[in-house]
């Protein structure tokens, strides 16, 4: 989608996502206020709130009433494509199964040594 075809809230959300991908925004970083972003993008505060709602839904940010909005610890993972996310989950499962198998084998070898 070109920038011209994007709704303003989509452009704001896309800019935040890109800043996270590039490392310009890091986990726990505080985002500018709704008012500041509304001024920067020349939009109504409600437009920024809509962008924040999308980013919260996607797991990129979290908000605390009265404190602001912040980048989530796992924001980069939330931005990964679904295939990459599935591969990461499978890698974690394989690592967990490997650990469990090693424990079983260790228990069997120590159990067979007993009379």
One Martini backbone bead per residue (centre of mass of N, CA, C, O) as a GRO file, in nm:
protein
  115
    1UNK     BB    1   0.096   0.037   0.024
    2UNK     BB    2   0.069   0.351  -0.019
    3UNK     BB    3   0.082   0.649   0.138
    4UNK     BB    4  -0.171   0.767  -0.011
    5UNK     BB    5  -0.363   0.507   0.067
    6UNK     BB    6  -0.331   0.579   0.354
    7UNK     BB    7  -0.417   0.614   0.652
    8UNK     BB    8  -0.309   0.803   0.906
    9UNK     BB    9  -0.301   0.575   1.123
   10UNK     BB   10  -0.131   0.380   0.948
   11UNK     BB   11   0.120   0.559   0.922
   12UNK     BB   12   0.188   0.576   1.220
   13UNK     BB   13   0.210   0.272   1.274
   14UNK     BB   14   0.428   0.221   1.061
   15UNK     BB   15   0.644   0.407   1.183
   16UNK     BB   16   0.673   0.258   1.450
   17UNK     BB   17   0.749  -0.016   1.337
   18UNK     BB   18   1.005   0.082   1.188
   19UNK     BB   19   1.154   0.188   1.442
   20UNK     BB   20   1.172  -0.090   1.570
   21UNK     BB   21   1.323  -0.243   1.343
   22UNK     BB   22   1.570  -0.020   1.353
   23UNK     BB   23   1.610   0.063   1.674
   24UNK     BB   24   1.483   0.347   1.758
   25UNK     BB   25   1.288   0.157   1.911
   26UNK     BB   26   1.269   0.026   2.234
   27UNK     BB   27   1.221  -0.143   2.487
   28UNK     BB   28   1.038   0.081   2.704
   29UNK     BB   29   0.987   0.300   2.530
   30UNK     BB   30   0.861   0.614   2.498
   31UNK     BB   31   0.613   0.768   2.357
   32UNK     BB   32   0.477   1.006   2.234
   33UNK     BB   33   0.231   1.193   2.262
   34UNK     BB   34  -0.063   1.247   2.124
   35UNK     BB   35  -0.020   1.549   2.080
   36UNK     BB   36   0.258   1.532   1.942
   37UNK     BB   37   0.171   1.346   1.705
   38UNK     BB   38  -0.056   1.522   1.598
   39UNK     BB   39   0.133   1.753   1.522
   40UNK     BB   40   0.338   1.604   1.341
   41UNK     BB   41   0.087   1.480   1.145
   42UNK     BB   42  -0.165   1.659   1.126
   43UNK     BB   43  -0.377   1.547   1.348
   44UNK     BB   44  -0.593   1.403   1.536
   45UNK     BB   45  -0.589   1.249   1.836
   46UNK     BB   46  -0.775   1.010   1.743
   47UNK     BB   47  -0.576   0.903   1.530
   48UNK     BB   48  -0.357   0.819   1.729
   49UNK     BB   49  -0.535   0.631   1.897
   50UNK     BB   50  -0.585   0.434   1.662
   51UNK     BB   51  -0.290   0.354   1.626
   52UNK     BB   52  -0.249   0.249   1.914
   53UNK     BB   53  -0.466   0.031   1.901
   54UNK     BB   54  -0.324  -0.133   1.681
   55UNK     BB   55  -0.053  -0.175   1.834
   56UNK     BB   56  -0.179  -0.324   2.072
   57UNK     BB   57  -0.313  -0.556   1.914
   58UNK     BB   58  -0.014  -0.640   1.792
   59UNK     BB   59   0.204  -0.611   2.041
   60UNK     BB   60   0.392  -0.337   2.044
   61UNK     BB   61   0.218  -0.198   2.269
   62UNK     BB   62   0.168  -0.015   2.578
   63UNK     BB   63  -0.065   0.123   2.824
   64UNK     BB   64  -0.079   0.401   3.065
   65UNK     BB   65  -0.271   0.574   3.243
   66UNK     BB   66  -0.095   0.885   3.262
   67UNK     BB   67   0.198   0.776   3.129
   68UNK     BB   68   0.159   0.607   2.856
   69UNK     BB   69   0.346   0.475   2.581
   70UNK     BB   70   0.501   0.151   2.508
   71UNK     BB   71   0.738  -0.068   2.433
   72UNK     BB   72   0.757  -0.387   2.397
   73UNK     BB   73   0.966  -0.648   2.456
   74UNK     BB   74   0.819  -0.822   2.195
   75UNK     BB   75   0.790  -0.644   1.932
   76UNK     BB   76   0.955  -0.791   1.715
   77UNK     BB   77   0.787  -1.050   1.721
   78UNK     BB   78   0.517  -0.910   1.641
   79UNK     BB   79   0.647  -0.824   1.349
   80UNK     BB   80   0.662  -1.087   1.256
   81UNK     BB   81   0.598  -1.316   1.055
   82UNK     BB   82   0.414  -1.601   1.073
   83UNK     BB   83   0.638  -1.795   0.988
   84UNK     BB   84   0.850  -1.705   1.192
   85UNK     BB   85   0.680  -1.762   1.441
   86UNK     BB   86   0.644  -2.066   1.391
   87UNK     BB   87   0.945  -2.137   1.396
   88UNK     BB   88   1.002  -2.041   1.684
   89UNK     BB   89   0.804  -2.233   1.823
   90UNK     BB   90   0.936  -2.494   1.720
   91UNK     BB   91   1.214  -2.446   1.845
   92UNK     BB   92   1.113  -2.446   2.136
   93UNK     BB   93   0.993  -2.730   2.133
   94UNK     BB   94   1.252  -2.882   2.063
   95UNK     BB   95   1.414  -2.787   2.308
   96UNK     BB   96   1.222  -2.908   2.520
   97UNK     BB   97   1.235  -3.202   2.419
   98UNK     BB   98   1.539  -3.237   2.449
   99UNK     BB   99   1.551  -3.195   2.753
  100UNK     BB  100   1.359  -3.425   2.828
  101UNK     BB  101   1.518  -3.656   2.693
  102UNK     BB  102   1.778  -3.621   2.858
  103UNK     BB  103   1.643  -3.687   3.130
  104UNK     BB  104   1.545  -3.968   3.063
  105UNK     BB  105   1.822  -4.086   2.989
  106UNK     BB  106   1.952  -4.025   3.261
  107UNK     BB  107   1.755  -4.193   3.434
  108UNK     BB  108   1.809  -4.464   3.292
  109UNK     BB  109   2.117  -4.482   3.341
  110UNK     BB  110   2.095  -4.459   3.655
  111UNK     BB  111   1.890  -4.703   3.687
  112UNK     BB  112   2.074  -4.935   3.552
  113UNK     BB  113   2.310  -4.922   3.773
  114UNK     BB  114   2.120  -5.048   3.952
  115UNK     BB  115   2.039  -5.355   4.126
   0.00000   0.00000   0.00000
